[in-house]
Amino acid sequence: MTRPTVVRVAVNQHPRSGESIVKFLCRMQIQFPESMSAEEVAQKQAQEKEYSQGLQEAGELEAIYRVVGQYANVSIFEVESNQRLHEILSGFPMYPYMTIETTPLCQHPNSIR
Ligand SMILES: O=C(O)C[C@H]1C=CC(=O)O1
């Protein structure tokens, strides 16, 4: 007797690796203390750039956009778990100066991708 073919489709799969992922929209608003010097700000910005570009190269930070007119960004993360997202966000060098809103995402039925 032949068995029926079972096709498994993960709800959230990474488009390239096929691994199971969770996807989040994050909004990060940055507010440095008034007492912080321009040199300290520049140092934080350089550290942030290196950390952020590492995440982008690793595929965990899929996209980042500046919010027009604000020291804020919206970013799309594709990560293995909620725990991993928390590790990433709390590892940002600017984390102590950020207000972060996270929104979990799932597939839209009308999306063609
Ligand atoms: O928006 C910013 O400038 C802060 C920051 C968070 C990630 C990143 O690449 O930059």
The ligand as an SDF file (V2000), in Angstrom:
LIG
                    3D

 10 10  0  0  0  0  0  0  0  0999 V2000
   18.3800   54.6780   13.9160 O   0  0  0  0  0  0  0  0  0  0  0  0
   19.5110   54.7710   14.3770 C   0  0  0  0  0  0  0  0  0  0  0  0
   20.3680   55.5620   13.9340 O   0  0  0  0  0  0  0  0  0  0  0  0
   19.9110   53.8440   15.5120 C   0  0  0  0  0  0  0  0  0  0  0  0
   20.3650   52.5910   15.0460 C   0  0  0  0  0  0  0  0  0  0  0  0
   19.6840   51.3410   15.2710 C   0  0  0  0  0  0  0  0  0  0  0  0
   20.1240   50.4960   14.3350 C   0  0  0  0  0  0  0  0  0  0  0  0
   20.9760   51.1870   13.4690 C   0  0  0  0  0  0  0  0  0  0  0  0
   21.5550   50.7660   12.4820 O   0  0  0  0  0  0  0  0  0  0  0  0
   21.0690   52.4900   13.8360 O   0  0  0  0  0  0  0  0  0  0  0  0
  1  2  2  0
  2  3  1  0
  2  4  1  0
  4  5  1  0
  5  6  1  0
  5 10  1  0
  6  7  2  0
  7  8  1  0
  8  9  2  0
  8 10  1  0
M  END
$$$$
